């Protein structure tokens, strides 16, 4: 990594022909991964990727270029490229001062202190546990991966940040088959952690969750279709808040009028019971960080409070476009090859006061969602369709048998307006969030919530002419 004096010279070159702001992002990323398929180790990968990107912002225009030559000379060439995109040069003095993190995230067991043999054994333990769970488990895929990312970030405002990010992830996907019926079960754990993650949750624990879900769904009946009450368990994680709400609160989509929440600050957008938070400072969570990829401190941002829209998620560029707005620490990028854009970190609906079991007891006839699958959302209007990976019917306040093939269809803002019960629990899931061709690690969470009515799509035979069936088919 270059000395501060060298970075100051390069930043000066970047704005020599103009520009309102310039920054440098230097990255060294060490990765390791082990994968098991078809009852054998299929892949063992490890590597180091080093590079840097330089950005110049001039008005609404951004010039960005990157290189894997992180020498002073290599970065000077890149600075000249981005500088050429600006006009009206100005004399800029850059005095870099190191910024200390407000949040500390300690790592107990660094991934590079764990041997490949030990990582292979963890994967094989998960494979054995999943396959041994039930004879109907026919396929198992297990993977473990870790990242150690060292970054240096410097900008023309004088910020100089050195940071290390460590993430570990373990996942299992299972396929169960019986009497011609095939079902899958997936589970994953991960965090801004080292291999202490696998001490908190063993490979066997993850395997049993994944295999148990696949086997359980073999015995499930086809889900009914129509409008019904839905209880989304805290175990389901925050897929809905992430997709149907979170993306719409990212400032770039808001400013482009591609969000249903554009122009809604200070307005009622959800039930009084709903508070939505994005918080990068939660210890150990997969989407946590001390600094974002622009060098802004990670922070907690209340997006919606008691149903009222309070704030959007900003990176530096979107904050510069609005008077009186500061970055919220949501400028993120996949690697040095990508420019930063507004992204979520750990996004959740805050816990309420209701006992989750009482919420279920309240339901006469509905669906309990315990695990969400994939889905789609239109950020311009908030419409969504989500798959239910694990669901159960509720009859007279009691959970009955599992159902399969269910989907949830609705509008994010409308659904959040109708939530009338919020549980005291909070369940997290992890994922890699994709946007503009970039993927970044995130967590999302929610408590158990009660939705009085939502369209459930299912595969059970019913009235073929019902409007609910037609609507689901069109989607």
TIROKE-765343 format. One record per residue (C-alpha): residue number from 0; residue in one letter; chain; x, y, z. Coordinates in Angstrom, 2 decimals. Each point is the difference from the previous one (the first is absolute). Layout:
BEGIN
- num | residu | chaine | xx | yy | zz
- NUM | A | A | X | Y | Z
...
This chain:
BEGIN
- num | residu | chaine | xx | yy | zz
- 0 | X | A | 0.00 | 0.00 | 0.00
- 1 | X | A | 1.27 | 3.47 | -0.90
- 2 | X | A | 1.04 | 2.67 | 2.48
- 3 | X | A | -2.39 | 2.86 | 0.74
- 4 | X | A | 2.24 | 2.47 | -1.82
- 5 | X | A | -0.20 | -2.06 | -3.20
- 6 | X | A | -3.78 | -0.18 | 0.26
- 7 | X | A | -0.20 | 3.77 | 0.46
- 8 | X | A | 1.97 | 0.50 | -3.24
- 9 | X | A | -2.22 | -2.43 | -1.91
- 10 | X | A | -3.18 | 1.69 | 1.25
- 11 | X | A | 1.45 | 3.36 | -1.09
- 12 | X | A | 0.57 | -1.43 | -3.48
- 13 | X | A | -3.56 | -1.36 | -0.10
- 14 | X | A | -1.55 | 3.45 | 0.40
- 15 | X | A | 2.70 | 1.95 | -1.85
- 16 | X | A | -2.39 | 0.73 | -2.88
- 17 | X | A | -3.06 | 0.50 | 2.14
- 18 | X | A | -2.39 | -1.98 | 2.10
- 19 | X | A | -1.86 | 0.55 | 3.26
- 20 | X | A | 1.24 | -3.13 | 1.75
- 21 | X | A | 2.41 | -2.88 | -0.54
- 22 | X | A | 0.71 | -3.19 | 1.88
- 23 | X | A | 2.24 | -3.05 | -0.17
- 24 | X | A | -1.01 | -3.53 | 1.02
- 25 | X | A | 2.86 | -2.50 | 0.35
- 26 | X | A | -0.83 | -3.61 | 0.74
- 27 | X | A | 1.79 | -3.22 | 0.81
- 28 | X | A | -2.45 | -2.89 | 0.22
- 29 | X | A | 0.90 | -3.54 | 1.08
- 30 | X | A | -2.65 | -2.64 | -0.66
- 31 | X | A | -0.32 | -3.72 | 0.70
- 32 | X | A | -2.85 | -2.39 | -0.79
- 33 | X | A | -0.71 | -3.72 | 0.24
- 34 | X | A | -2.98 | -1.70 | -1.70
- 35 | X | A | -1.37 | -3.51 | 0.29
- 36 | X | A | -2.39 | -1.50 | -2.58
- 37 | X | A | -1.05 | -3.56 | -0.80
- 38 | X | A | 1.53 | -1.21 | 3.27
- 39 | X | A | 3.52 | 1.19 | -0.82
- 40 | X | A | 2.10 | 3.15 | 0.15
- 41 | X | A | -0.41 | 1.65 | -3.41
- 42 | X | A | 1.83 | 3.30 | 0.39
- 43 | X | A | 2.63 | 1.62 | 2.19
- 44 | X | A | 0.74 | 3.58 | -1.01
- 45 | X | A | 2.17 | 2.68 | 1.52
- 46 | X | A | 1.50 | 3.18 | -1.32
- 47 | X | A | 1.04 | 3.60 | 0.48
- 48 | X | A | -1.36 | 2.90 | -2.02
- 49 | X | A | 1.66 | 3.42 | 0.24
- 50 | X | A | -1.06 | 3.19 | -1.71
- 51 | X | A | -1.14 | 3.57 | 0.31
- 52 | X | A | -2.66 | 2.29 | -1.40
- 53 | X | A | 0.00 | 3.79 | -0.29
- 54 | X | A | -3.13 | 2.10 | -0.35
- 55 | X | A | -0.53 | 3.66 | -0.83
- 56 | X | A | -3.40 | 1.63 | 0.50
- 57 | X | A | -0.64 | 3.20 | -1.95
- 58 | X | A | -3.55 | 1.28 | 0.39
- 59 | X | A | -2.31 | -2.87 | -0.94
- 60 | X | A | 2.70 | -1.78 | -2.01
- 61 | X | A | 2.23 | -2.77 | 1.35
- 62 | X | A | 3.21 | -1.31 | -1.53
- 63 | X | A | 1.28 | -3.32 | 1.34
- 64 | X | A | 2.97 | -2.15 | -0.98
- 65 | X | A | 1.82 | -2.90 | 1.64
- 66 | X | A | 3.25 | -1.93 | -0.25
- 67 | X | A | 1.78 | -2.94 | 1.61
- 68 | X | A | 3.25 | 1.99 | -0.02
- 69 | X | A | -0.03 | 1.60 | 3.45
- 70 | X | A | 3.41 | 1.64 | -0.31
- 71 | X | A | 0.21 | 3.78 | 0.16
- 72 | X | A | 0.69 | 0.11 | -3.72
- 73 | X | A | -2.92 | -2.31 | -0.81
- 74 | X | A | -2.45 | 2.06 | 2.03
- 75 | X | A | 1.34 | 3.23 | -1.48
- 76 | X | A | -0.91 | -1.29 | -3.48
- 77 | X | A | -3.52 | -0.81 | 1.15
- 78 | X | A | -0.30 | 3.43 | 1.63
- 79 | X | A | 0.91 | 1.56 | -3.33
- 80 | X | A | -2.74 | -1.98 | -1.76
- 81 | X | A | -2.78 | 1.08 | 2.37
- 82 | X | A | 1.33 | 3.54 | 0.17
- 83 | X | A | -0.36 | 0.33 | -3.78
- 84 | X | A | -3.77 | -0.38 | 0.39
- 85 | X | A | -0.20 | 3.33 | 1.86
- 86 | X | A | 0.51 | 3.58 | -1.09
- 87 | X | A | 0.95 | 3.22 | 1.79
- 88 | X | A | 2.91 | -1.15 | 2.13
- 89 | X | A | 0.49 | 1.38 | 3.48
- 90 | X | A | 2.75 | 0.00 | 2.58
- 91 | X | A | -0.83 | -2.48 | 2.74
- 92 | X | A | 1.93 | -0.65 | 3.21
- 93 | X | A | -0.59 | -3.47 | 1.42
- 94 | X | A | 0.96 | -0.59 | 3.63
- 95 | X | A | -0.82 | -3.60 | 0.87
- 96 | X | A | -0.87 | -0.71 | 3.62
- 97 | X | A | -0.72 | -3.53 | 1.18
- 98 | X | A | -3.56 | -0.61 | 1.15
- 99 | X | A | -0.46 | -2.35 | 2.94
- 100 | X | A | -3.02 | -2.32 | 0.06
- 101 | X | A | -2.86 | 0.70 | 2.36
- 102 | X | A | -0.91 | -3.70 | 0.04
- 103 | X | A | 2.42 | -2.85 | 0.66
- 104 | X | A | -0.76 | -3.49 | -1.28
- 105 | X | A | 2.41 | -2.50 | 1.53
- 106 | X | A | 0.91 | -3.23 | -1.79
- 107 | X | A | 0.75 | -2.96 | 2.23
- 108 | X | A | 1.28 | -2.56 | -2.52
- 109 | X | A | 1.39 | 1.37 | -3.25
- 110 | X | A | -0.86 | -2.16 | -3.03
- 111 | X | A | 3.63 | -0.16 | -1.16
- 112 | X | A | 0.95 | -1.72 | 3.26
- 113 | X | A | -2.31 | -2.92 | -0.87
- 114 | X | A | 1.58 | -2.60 | -2.29
- 115 | X | A | -1.60 | -1.12 | -3.25
- 116 | X | A | -0.18 | -3.52 | 1.46
- 117 | X | A | -2.09 | 1.29 | 2.90
- 118 | X | A | -2.29 | 1.89 | -2.37
- 119 | X | A | -0.43 | -3.14 | -2.11
- 120 | X | A | -0.89 | -1.98 | 3.13
- 121 | X | A | -2.67 | 2.56 | 0.96
- 122 | X | A | -1.56 | -0.33 | -3.44
- 123 | X | A | 0.08 | -3.80 | 0.19
- 124 | X | A | -1.60 | 0.09 | 3.46
- 125 | X | A | -2.88 | 2.01 | -1.43
- 126 | X | A | -0.32 | -2.39 | -2.94
- 127 | X | A | -0.07 | -3.07 | 2.25
- 128 | X | A | -2.56 | 1.52 | 2.35
- 129 | X | A | -2.33 | 1.02 | -2.82
- 130 | X | A | 0.19 | -3.37 | -1.76
- 131 | X | A | -0.44 | -1.87 | 3.27
- 132 | X | A | -3.06 | 2.03 | 1.00
- 133 | X | A | -2.48 | -2.03 | -2.09
- 134 | X | A | 0.27 | -2.62 | -2.74
- 135 | X | A | -2.11 | 2.23 | -2.25
- 136 | X | A | 2.79 | 2.57 | -0.23
- 137 | X | A | 1.47 | -0.72 | -3.45
- 138 | X | A | 2.23 | 2.98 | -0.75
- 139 | X | A | 2.07 | 2.28 | 2.23
- 140 | X | A | 2.13 | 3.01 | -0.86
- 141 | X | A | 2.18 | 1.53 | 2.72
- 142 | X | A | 2.22 | 3.04 | -0.21
- 143 | X | A | 2.20 | 2.06 | 2.28
- 144 | X | A | 1.64 | 3.28 | -0.92
- 145 | X | A | 1.94 | 2.77 | 1.68
- 146 | X | A | 1.30 | 3.42 | -0.97
- 147 | X | A | 2.67 | 2.21 | 1.56
- 148 | X | A | -0.16 | 3.42 | -1.62
- 149 | X | A | 2.51 | 2.73 | 0.80
- 150 | X | A | -0.86 | 3.45 | -1.36
- 151 | X | A | 1.42 | 3.50 | -0.05
- 152 | X | A | -2.34 | 2.86 | -0.90
- 153 | X | A | 1.07 | 3.63 | -0.46
- 154 | X | A | -1.81 | 3.03 | -1.39
- 155 | X | A | 0.37 | 3.69 | -0.70
- 156 | X | A | -1.91 | 0.90 | 3.16
- 157 | X | A | 3.01 | -1.29 | 1.93
- 158 | X | A | -1.44 | -3.31 | 1.21
- 159 | X | A | 2.50 | -2.84 | 0.22
- 160 | X | A | -1.38 | -3.39 | 1.02
- 161 | X | A | 1.69 | -3.35 | 0.51
- 162 | X | A | -2.30 | -2.90 | 0.68
- 163 | X | A | -0.18 | -3.77 | 0.05
- 164 | X | A | -3.19 | -1.94 | -0.68
- 165 | X | A | -0.26 | -3.72 | 0.82
- 166 | X | A | -2.99 | -2.09 | -1.01
- 167 | X | A | -0.74 | -3.71 | 0.25
- 168 | X | A | -2.93 | -1.89 | -1.52
- 169 | X | A | -1.23 | -3.60 | 0.13
- 170 | X | A | -2.92 | -1.33 | -2.08
- 171 | X | A | -1.77 | -3.27 | -0.70
- 172 | X | A | -2.56 | -0.81 | -2.69
- 173 | X | A | -1.83 | -3.33 | 0.09
- 174 | X | A | -2.34 | -1.80 | -2.39
- 175 | X | A | -2.50 | -2.55 | 1.32
- 176 | X | A | -2.01 | -2.37 | -2.18
- 177 | X | A | -2.83 | -2.42 | 0.76
- 178 | X | A | -2.70 | -1.52 | -2.21
- 179 | X | A | 0.77 | 2.32 | -2.87
- 180 | X | A | -0.10 | 3.15 | 2.15
- 181 | X | A | 3.18 | 2.10 | 0.16
- 182 | X | A | 0.57 | 2.76 | 2.56
- 183 | X | A | 3.01 | 2.07 | 1.00
- 184 | X | A | 1.21 | 1.38 | 3.31
- 185 | X | A | 2.60 | 2.72 | 0.42
- 186 | X | A | 1.68 | 1.60 | 2.96
- 187 | X | A | 2.98 | 2.32 | 0.43
- 188 | X | A | 1.87 | 1.78 | 2.74
- 189 | X | A | 2.47 | 2.83 | -0.33
- 190 | X | A | 1.29 | 3.13 | 1.58
- 191 | X | A | 2.69 | 2.63 | 0.39
- 192 | X | A | 1.85 | -2.67 | 1.93
- 193 | X | A | 2.81 | -2.48 | -0.23
- 194 | X | A | -0.36 | -3.72 | 0.64
- 195 | X | A | -1.55 | 0.65 | 3.40
- 196 | X | A | -3.15 | -0.08 | -2.17
- 197 | X | A | 0.34 | -3.81 | -0.25
- 198 | X | A | 0.34 | -0.24 | 3.77
- 199 | X | A | -3.26 | 1.83 | 0.52
- 200 | X | A | -1.81 | -2.05 | -2.66
- 201 | X | A | 1.46 | -3.39 | -0.88
- 202 | X | A | -0.08 | -1.48 | -3.53
- 203 | X | A | -2.36 | -2.64 | 1.37
- 204 | X | A | -2.44 | 2.66 | 1.23
- 205 | X | A | -0.18 | 1.60 | -3.46
- 206 | X | A | -0.32 | -3.41 | -1.68
- 207 | X | A | -2.93 | -1.06 | 2.16
- 208 | X | A | -1.84 | 3.25 | -0.71
- 209 | X | A | 0.42 | -0.37 | -3.77
- 210 | X | A | -0.74 | -3.72 | -0.16
- 211 | X | A | -2.91 | 0.27 | 2.40
- 212 | X | A | -1.62 | 2.69 | -2.15
- 213 | X | A | 0.30 | -2.11 | -3.17
- 214 | X | A | -1.46 | -3.10 | 1.65
- 215 | X | A | -2.79 | 1.97 | 1.64
- 216 | X | A | -1.05 | 1.46 | -3.34
- 217 | X | A | -0.23 | -3.51 | -1.49
- 218 | X | A | -2.91 | -0.60 | 2.34
- 219 | X | A | -1.59 | 3.37 | -0.69
- 220 | X | A | -3.31 | 0.41 | -1.76
- 221 | X | A | -0.42 | 2.40 | -2.94
- 222 | X | A | -0.64 | 3.53 | 1.26
- 223 | X | A | -3.46 | 1.49 | -0.48
- 224 | X | A | -0.41 | 3.17 | -2.07
- 225 | X | A | -1.86 | 3.18 | 0.84
- 226 | X | A | -0.01 | 2.92 | 2.39
- 227 | X | A | 0.74 | -0.97 | 3.59
- 228 | X | A | 1.60 | 1.02 | 3.26
- 229 | X | A | 3.75 | -0.50 | 0.08
- 230 | X | A | 2.37 | -0.19 | 2.95
- 231 | X | A | 3.61 | 0.51 | -0.98
- 232 | X | A | 2.17 | -1.62 | 2.64
- 233 | X | A | 3.16 | 1.67 | 1.25
- 234 | X | A | 1.75 | -3.14 | -1.26
- 235 | X | A | -0.97 | 1.02 | -3.53
- 236 | X | A | 2.53 | 2.82 | 0.10
- 237 | X | A | -0.39 | 3.40 | -1.57
- 238 | X | A | -0.26 | -0.89 | -3.69
- 239 | X | A | -3.15 | 2.05 | -0.35
- 240 | X | A | 1.37 | 3.11 | 1.72
- 241 | X | A | 3.21 | -0.27 | -2.02
- 242 | X | A | -1.59 | -0.45 | -3.40
- 243 | X | A | -3.40 | 1.69 | 0.23
- 244 | X | A | 1.12 | 2.92 | 2.15
- 245 | X | A | 3.78 | 0.30 | 0.40
- 246 | X | A | 1.00 | 0.41 | -3.64
- 247 | X | A | -2.63 | 2.68 | -0.42
- 248 | X | A | 1.70 | 2.02 | 2.76
- 249 | X | A | 3.40 | 0.09 | -1.74
- 250 | X | A | 0.61 | 3.60 | -1.04
- 251 | X | A | 1.12 | -0.64 | -3.59
- 252 | X | A | -3.31 | -1.70 | -0.84
- 253 | X | A | -1.88 | 2.76 | 1.84
- 254 | X | A | 1.80 | 2.77 | -1.90
- 255 | X | A | -0.66 | -1.73 | -3.33
- 256 | X | A | -3.72 | -0.25 | 0.89
- 257 | X | A | 0.30 | -3.79 | -0.16
- 258 | X | A | -1.29 | -0.45 | 3.54
- 259 | X | A | -3.52 | -0.02 | 1.33
- 260 | X | A | 1.40 | 1.92 | 3.00
- 261 | X | A | 1.29 | 2.96 | -2.03
- 262 | X | A | -1.18 | 3.30 | 1.49
- 263 | X | A | -1.52 | -1.73 | 3.02
- 264 | X | A | 2.26 | 1.26 | 2.83
- 265 | X | A | -2.08 | 0.96 | 3.00
- 266 | X | A | -3.03 | -1.87 | -1.32
- 267 | X | A | -1.78 | -3.05 | 1.32
- 268 | X | A | 1.16 | -3.03 | -2.00
- 269 | X | A | -0.65 | -2.87 | 2.42
- 270 | X | A | -1.98 | -1.06 | 3.05
- 271 | X | A | 0.69 | 1.81 | 3.29
- 272 | X | A | 1.52 | -3.29 | 1.18
- 273 | X | A | 2.70 | -0.02 | -2.69
- 274 | X | A | 3.48 | 1.39 | 0.55
- 275 | X | A | 2.64 | -0.87 | -2.62
- 276 | X | A | 3.71 | 0.35 | 0.75
- 277 | X | A | 3.23 | -0.47 | -1.95
- 278 | X | A | 2.88 | -0.58 | 2.40
- 279 | X | A | 3.58 | -0.85 | -1.04
- 280 | X | A | 1.24 | 0.03 | 3.60
- 281 | X | A | -1.59 | -3.22 | 1.31
- 282 | X | A | 2.82 | -2.20 | 1.24
- 283 | X | A | 0.65 | -3.09 | -2.08
- 284 | X | A | -2.81 | 0.38 | -2.54
- 285 | X | A | 0.73 | -0.82 | -3.66
- 286 | X | A | -0.75 | 3.52 | -1.22
- 287 | X | A | 1.96 | 1.82 | 2.73
- 288 | X | A | 3.04 | 2.21 | -0.50
- 289 | X | A | 2.02 | 2.69 | 1.78
- 290 | X | A | 0.24 | 2.14 | -3.14
- 291 | X | A | -1.89 | -0.20 | -3.27
- 292 | X | A | 1.92 | -0.16 | -3.30
- 293 | X | A | 0.30 | 3.78 | -0.16
- 294 | X | A | 1.55 | 0.33 | 3.46
- 295 | X | A | -3.17 | 1.20 | 1.74
- 296 | X | A | -0.55 | -1.39 | 3.50
- 297 | X | A | -2.44 | -2.87 | 0.17
- 298 | X | A | -3.12 | 1.17 | 1.79
- 299 | X | A | -3.56 | -0.69 | 1.05
- 300 | X | A | -2.61 | 1.75 | -2.13
- 301 | X | A | -3.69 | -0.01 | 0.89
- 302 | X | A | -1.75 | -0.06 | -3.36
- 303 | X | A | -3.62 | -0.26 | 1.14
- 304 | X | A | -1.08 | 0.81 | 3.56
- 305 | X | A | -3.47 | -0.88 | 1.25
- 306 | X | A | -1.17 | -0.18 | -3.61
- 307 | X | A | 1.43 | 3.38 | -1.10
- 308 | X | A | 2.80 | 0.16 | -2.58
- 309 | X | A | 3.00 | 1.69 | 1.64
- 310 | X | A | 3.02 | -0.52 | -2.21
- 311 | X | A | 1.48 | -1.58 | -3.12
- 312 | X | A | 3.32 | -1.85 | -0.30
- 313 | X | A | 2.67 | 2.24 | -1.57
- 314 | X | A | 3.47 | -0.42 | -1.38
- 315 | X | A | 2.20 | 3.06 | -0.60
- 316 | X | A | -1.20 | 0.66 | -3.54
- 317 | X | A | -3.72 | -0.08 | 0.82
- 318 | X | A | 0.61 | 2.09 | 3.15
- 319 | X | A | 1.82 | 2.64 | -2.08
- 320 | X | A | -3.04 | 0.27 | -2.23
- 321 | X | A | -2.25 | 1.12 | 2.88
- 322 | X | A | 0.62 | 3.12 | 2.04
- 323 | X | A | 0.53 | -0.57 | 3.70
- 324 | X | A | 0.32 | -3.79 | -0.30
- 325 | X | A | 2.95 | -2.07 | 1.27
- 326 | X | A | 0.98 | -3.55 | -1.02
- 327 | X | A | -1.58 | -2.64 | 2.22
- 328 | X | A | 2.86 | -2.48 | -0.37
- 329 | X | A | -1.73 | -2.02 | -2.73
- 330 | X | A | 2.52 | 0.45 | -2.83
- 331 | X | A | 0.99 | -3.56 | -0.87
- 332 | X | A | 1.72 | -1.82 | -2.85
- 333 | X | A | 0.77 | -3.61 | -0.85
- 334 | X | A | 3.70 | 0.65 | -0.66
- 335 | X | A | 2.49 | 2.62 | -1.18
- 336 | X | A | -1.33 | -0.62 | -3.51
- 337 | X | A | -3.36 | 1.53 | 0.93
- 338 | X | A | -1.09 | 3.51 | 0.85
- 339 | X | A | -1.85 | 0.37 | 3.32
- 340 | X | A | -3.80 | 0.29 | -0.01
- 341 | X | A | -2.61 | 0.21 | 2.80
- 342 | X | A | -0.53 | -3.46 | 1.50
- 343 | X | A | -1.53 | -1.46 | 3.13
- 344 | X | A | 2.03 | -1.57 | 2.82
- 345 | X | A | -2.08 | -1.69 | 2.74
- 346 | X | A | -3.61 | 1.03 | -0.60
- 347 | X | A | -2.84 | -0.96 | 2.31
- 348 | X | A | -3.47 | 0.70 | 1.31
- 349 | X | A | 0.42 | 0.83 | 3.67
- 350 | X | A | -1.53 | -2.32 | 2.60
- 351 | X | A | -3.42 | 0.76 | 1.48
- 352 | X | A | -1.69 | -1.07 | 3.20
- 353 | X | A | -2.21 | -2.95 | -0.96
- 354 | X | A | 0.71 | -3.58 | 1.02
- 355 | X | A | 0.62 | -1.86 | -3.32
- 356 | X | A | -2.08 | -2.96 | 1.19
- 357 | X | A | -2.93 | 2.30 | 0.75
- 358 | X | A | 0.18 | 1.38 | -3.52
- 359 | X | A | -0.47 | -3.52 | -1.37
- 360 | X | A | -2.83 | -0.67 | 2.47
- 361 | X | A | -1.75 | 3.08 | -1.38
- 362 | X | A | -0.33 | -1.54 | -3.50
- 363 | X | A | -3.16 | -1.90 | -0.91
- 364 | X | A | 0.96 | -1.11 | -3.49
- 365 | X | A | 3.36 | 0.95 | -1.51
- 366 | X | A | 3.54 | -0.80 | -0.98
- 367 | X | A | 3.12 | -0.05 | 2.18
- 368 | X | A | 3.17 | 0.80 | -1.95
- 369 | X | A | 3.08 | -1.41 | 1.73
- 370 | X | A | 2.49 | 0.32 | -2.86
- 371 | X | A | 0.01 | 2.25 | -3.04
- 372 | X | A | 1.36 | -1.00 | -3.40
- 373 | X | A | 0.85 | 2.15 | -3.01
- 374 | X | A | -2.17 | 2.64 | -1.58
- 375 | X | A | -0.34 | 3.14 | -2.08
- 376 | X | A | -0.82 | 3.60 | 0.81
- 377 | X | A | -0.71 | 3.09 | -2.10
- 378 | X | A | 1.58 | 2.91 | 1.89
- 379 | X | A | -1.93 | 2.61 | -2.00
- 380 | X | A | -3.35 | -1.10 | 1.43
- 381 | X | A | 0.87 | -2.48 | 2.76
- 382 | X | A | -1.74 | -3.02 | -1.52
- 383 | X | A | 1.57 | -3.34 | 0.97
- 384 | X | A | -0.28 | -3.77 | -0.41
- 385 | X | A | 1.85 | -2.21 | 2.52
- 386 | X | A | 0.30 | -3.77 | 0.28
- 387 | X | A | -0.65 | -1.68 | 3.34
- 388 | X | A | 2.67 | -2.62 | 0.69
- 389 | X | A | -1.69 | -1.28 | 3.18
- 390 | X | A | -3.60 | 0.71 | 0.90
- 391 | X | A | -2.79 | -1.39 | 2.19
- 392 | X | A | -3.73 | 0.45 | 0.13
- 393 | X | A | -1.50 | 1.53 | 3.14
- 394 | X | A | -3.47 | -1.13 | 1.04
- 395 | X | A | -1.74 | 1.52 | 3.04
- 396 | X | A | 3.29 | 1.23 | 1.42
- 397 | X | A | 1.79 | -3.33 | -0.38
- 398 | X | A | 2.81 | -0.86 | -2.41
- 399 | X | A | -1.07 | -2.95 | -2.14
- 400 | X | A | 1.89 | -1.82 | -2.75
- 401 | X | A | 2.60 | 1.47 | -2.35
- 402 | X | A | -0.89 | 1.22 | -3.49
- 403 | X | A | 2.18 | 0.39 | -3.08
- 404 | X | A | -0.09 | 2.09 | -3.13
- 405 | X | A | -1.27 | 3.18 | 1.68
- 406 | X | A | 0.80 | 3.50 | -1.24
- 407 | X | A | -0.74 | 3.40 | 1.51
- 408 | X | A | -1.14 | 2.74 | -2.37
- 409 | X | A | -0.59 | 3.59 | 0.97
- 410 | X | A | 1.26 | 3.54 | 0.23
- 411 | X | A | 2.71 | 0.83 | 2.56
- 412 | X | A | -1.29 | 3.37 | 1.23
- 413 | X | A | -3.59 | -1.26 | 0.07
- 414 | X | A | 0.94 | -3.12 | 1.98
- 415 | X | A | 2.03 | 2.02 | 2.52
- 416 | X | A | -2.98 | 2.33 | 0.45
- 417 | X | A | -2.20 | -2.94 | 1.03
- 418 | X | A | 2.29 | -1.74 | 2.54
- 419 | X | A | -1.94 | -0.03 | 3.27
- 420 | X | A | 2.13 | -2.20 | 2.27
- 421 | X | A | 3.80 | 0.00 | 0.46
- 422 | X | A | 1.78 | -2.59 | 2.11
- 423 | X | A | 2.70 | 0.44 | 2.61
- 424 | X | A | 2.42 | -2.35 | -1.79
- 425 | X | A | 2.46 | 0.74 | -2.80
- 426 | X | A | 1.41 | -2.50 | -2.50
- 427 | X | A | 2.88 | 0.59 | -2.42
- 428 | X | A | 0.90 | -1.49 | -3.36
- 429 | X | A | 3.08 | 0.65 | -2.13
- 430 | X | A | 0.51 | 0.46 | -3.70
- 431 | X | A | 1.88 | 1.62 | -2.83
- 432 | X | A | -2.01 | 2.93 | -1.31
- 433 | X | A | 0.22 | 0.67 | -3.71
- 434 | X | A | -0.35 | 3.46 | -1.56
- 435 | X | A | 1.46 | 1.53 | -3.16
- 436 | X | A | 2.01 | -3.16 | -0.58
- 437 | X | A | 1.66 | 0.15 | 3.43
- 438 | X | A | -0.47 | -2.32 | 2.96
- 439 | X | A | 0.63 | 0.96 | 3.62
- 440 | X | A | -0.55 | -1.91 | 3.27
- 441 | X | A | -3.12 | 0.99 | 1.94
- 442 | X | A | -2.21 | -1.14 | 2.86
- 443 | X | A | -3.69 | 0.67 | 0.39
- 444 | X | A | -2.39 | -0.70 | 2.84
- 445 | X | A | -3.51 | 0.38 | 1.28
- 446 | X | A | -2.09 | -1.01 | 3.00
- 447 | X | A | -3.12 | -2.12 | -0.34
- 448 | X | A | -2.63 | 2.18 | -1.70
- 449 | X | A | -3.70 | -0.42 | -0.76
- 450 | X | A | -1.33 | 1.06 | -3.41
- 451 | X | A | -3.83 | 0.01 | 0.02
- 452 | X | A | -0.31 | -0.79 | -3.71
- 453 | X | A | 2.35 | -0.77 | -2.86
- 454 | X | A | -0.32 | -1.99 | -3.23
- 455 | X | A | 1.43 | -3.49 | 0.40
- 456 | X | A | 0.66 | -1.96 | -3.14
- 457 | X | A | -0.13 | -3.76 | 0.28
- 458 | X | A | -0.28 | -3.26 | -1.91
- 459 | X | A | -3.02 | -1.54 | 1.71
- 460 | X | A | -2.94 | -0.66 | -2.32
- 461 | X | A | -2.76 | 2.53 | 0.42
- 462 | X | A | -2.34 | 2.21 | -1.97
- 463 | X | A | 1.80 | 0.46 | -3.32
- 464 | X | A | -2.06 | 3.11 | -0.69
- 465 | X | A | 0.77 | 1.80 | 3.25
- 466 | X | A | 1.59 | 3.45 | -0.46
- 467 | X | A | 2.77 | -0.93 | 2.41
- 468 | X | A | 1.07 | -2.97 | -2.17
- 469 | X | A | -0.06 | 2.14 | -3.14
- 470 | X | A | 2.09 | 2.68 | 1.63
- 471 | X | A | 2.65 | -2.44 | 1.14
- 472 | X | A | 0.17 | -1.59 | -3.44
- 473 | X | A | 0.53 | 3.36 | -1.66
- 474 | X | A | 2.92 | 0.70 | 2.29
